Amino acid sequence: MNHILMGKMRRYKVPEGFASPEGFAYDAGRGYWISTINGVPLVSDETVRKPMTKKADVETGEDKKGE
């Protein structure tokens, strides 16, 4: 017997790859992206448009209650 939610779940394709910010390298020791030109952390660089995490989120259906 399957769990009741097994029949209601949806499968989503996982996005392939990750596009790193141009001109930045990830510093694993520090845990953040750093400019390869001037060494400034990505979050501190005012000239760069910051990545938007919401666009990379996978919809899981929490906001679809009642469907």
Secondary structure by P-SEA (a helix, b strand, c coil): ccccccccbbbbbccccccccccccccccccbbbbcccccccccccccccccccccccccccccccc
